[in-house]
Amino acid sequence: MVNAVFLYPGQGAQYPGMGQDLWHRYDLVKELFTGASEICGQDMKRLLFEADETELKQVVNTQTAITLVNVSVREVLRREFGFSSSAAAGFSSGELSALFDAGCMDFEDLMMLVKRRAEEMVRCSSLLADQHGGPAMAAVIGLNFAKVREIVAEHGQGHVYAANDNSPLQVALSGLADPIAALKDHLIAGGARRVIPLKVTGPFHTPLLQDAADAFRESLESVNWKPFQKPCCANVSGGFHESSAAVPKLLTDQIVSPVRWVDNMEALQGLPLDQAVEAGPGKVLAGLWKGVSREIPCHPGGTLEQIEALAAEAALQV
């Protein structure tokens, strides 16, 4: 048996047509699309396969679409190839997919929560559109999270936060556009190689979204959370979820707190893992994994071709 952690991507991993090869091959994927369409109130097949990049980038569309592909990948791996995870982790909205993988909730609750979370984030972000350039994020390349936080604490003016600890040399800033722009020269002087504006519509993972977090908690508390069936990382703590009873608070806090992804990846190194699999669209998490571990390989698994390669490799190791 191969011990693998499934890593689930969040917003930013989307692309038009993702999941289409799985939909054409497997009836179980068609069933997931039908169920998600009913829960989300829109035709998910049309959204993923026919919508242009602009429509797909809308926050609610992005987060629901990526989650649906994450689950489709997971179910194809598990039900068609007998390849399940022994642990799970997800980046930002991807943490909800990881909790589903860990057995904590049903598919219906997963899709409901992802949609509700995105809706509240959009509502809250829209209220900030006229404030200091509006919501913004930027990627800081070449500095670690502690150094970026230090620079923000010393030179930051207004709403700017170190939001995502992506890798030892990549951190995301989040907040309002003007304070982020004013910090760029200080970051470069502090050793950053580049500061790259990100095309986002919200100040994700900052206290500016507290109203969204408060509203989302009501939806979280309506779910019948089930016991964990495997280890699952929590973005807020950097470690593992300890009990399903604590999930609502952690997911509420996640909206306004940094994503401690480096700590999550380091925590996973303590498990008996043979490999990591990016169980969703793209290769971003596989790239970030290499910044923390080169001993344990991480493979992309978001397409049928990639899944078949993973299954073939796993069969050789049995």
Protein Blocks (a to p, Z undefined) as FASTA:
>chain_A
ZZdddddddehiacehihklmmmmpmklmmmmmmmmmmnopafklmmmmmcfklmmpmkl
mmmmmmmmmmmmmmmmmmmnopacfbdcdehjlmmmmmmmnopacfklmmmmmmmmmmmm
mmmmmmmmmgghiaaddddehiafklmmmmmmmmogcjdddfbdfbfkbccdeddfklmm
mmmmmmmmnopabdcddddfbdehiaklmmmmmmmmmmmmmpccdddfbdcddfklopac
fbfklmmmmmmmmmmpccdfklmmmmmmmpccfbdcdebehjklmmmmmmmomkbccddf
kbfklmmmmmmmmmmmZZ
